[in-house]
């Protein structure tokens, strides 16, 4: 899943350096406990992208089930900017 892996003990000792590296490279880092991956550290940009992808997947699933999947663009625009589009 990831190229770089640290044990919990290693990660604790190097957390600051690992966090800075992830922020710059955007490459995730695995944290292991007794050889098993227990966490993946990702950059803030990647975390945001993952949240957006999850929201999009949930939206599409609601659409596929025929549920009200959101607010139409015109209505959202009116709610944010007032009545009528410019």
C-alpha positions as CSV (number, residue, x, y, z in Angstrom):
1,X,0.0,0.0,0.0
2,X,2.8,2.4,0.9
3,X,6.5,2.3,0.1
4,X,7.6,3.8,3.5
5,X,6.8,2.0,6.7
6,X,7.7,2.7,10.3
7,X,7.0,0.7,13.5
8,X,5.2,2.6,16.2
9,X,8.4,2.9,18.1
10,X,10.3,4.4,15.1
11,X,7.4,6.7,14.3
12,X,7.2,8.0,17.8
13,X,10.9,8.9,17.7
14,X,10.7,10.6,14.3
15,X,7.2,11.9,14.1
16,X,8.1,15.5,13.3
17,X,10.4,14.5,10.5
18,X,7.9,12.0,9.1
19,X,5.1,14.6,9.2
20,X,7.2,17.2,7.3
21,X,8.2,14.6,4.8
22,X,4.6,13.6,4.1
23,X,3.6,17.2,3.8
24,X,6.2,17.9,1.1
25,X,6.1,14.6,-0.8
26,X,2.4,13.7,-0.4
27,X,3.5,10.1,-0.2
28,X,1.6,8.2,2.5
29,X,3.5,6.4,5.3
30,X,2.4,3.2,7.0
31,X,2.7,2.8,10.8
32,X,3.0,-0.8,12.0
33,X,2.5,-2.6,15.3
34,X,4.1,-6.1,15.4
35,X,4.3,-6.1,11.6
36,X,0.7,-5.3,11.0
37,X,-0.3,-1.9,9.5
38,X,-2.4,0.0,12.1
39,X,-2.4,3.4,10.5
40,X,-1.6,5.3,7.4
41,X,-0.4,8.9,7.6
42,X,-1.3,11.1,4.7
43,X,-0.8,14.8,3.8
44,X,-3.6,17.3,4.5
45,X,-4.2,17.7,0.8
46,X,-4.6,14.0,0.3
47,X,-6.9,13.7,3.4
48,X,-9.1,16.5,1.9
49,X,-9.2,14.7,-1.5
50,X,-10.2,11.5,0.2
51,X,-13.1,13.3,2.0
52,X,-14.3,14.8,-1.2
53,X,-14.2,11.4,-3.0
54,X,-16.1,9.8,-0.2
55,X,-18.8,12.5,-0.3
56,X,-19.0,12.1,-4.1
57,X,-19.4,8.4,-3.8
58,X,-22.1,8.8,-1.2
59,X,-23.9,11.3,-3.4
60,X,-23.8,8.9,-6.4
61,X,-25.0,6.0,-4.3
62,X,-28.0,8.1,-3.1
63,X,-28.7,9.1,-6.8
64,X,-28.5,5.4,-7.9
65,X,-31.1,4.5,-5.2
66,X,-33.4,7.3,-6.4
67,X,-33.1,9.2,-3.2
68,X,-33.0,13.0,-3.1
69,X,-29.3,13.4,-3.7
70,X,-28.9,17.1,-3.1
71,X,-30.0,20.6,-4.1
72,X,-30.1,21.6,-7.8
73,X,-27.6,24.1,-8.9
74,X,-30.1,27.0,-9.4
75,X,-31.5,26.5,-5.9
76,X,-28.1,26.3,-4.3
77,X,-27.0,29.5,-6.1
78,X,-30.2,31.3,-4.9
79,X,-29.6,30.1,-1.3
80,X,-26.0,31.4,-1.3
81,X,-26.3,34.6,-3.4
82,X,-30.0,35.5,-3.1
83,X,-32.8,35.2,-5.7
84,X,-32.0,35.1,-9.4
85,X,-28.7,34.4,-11.2
86,X,-26.5,37.1,-12.5
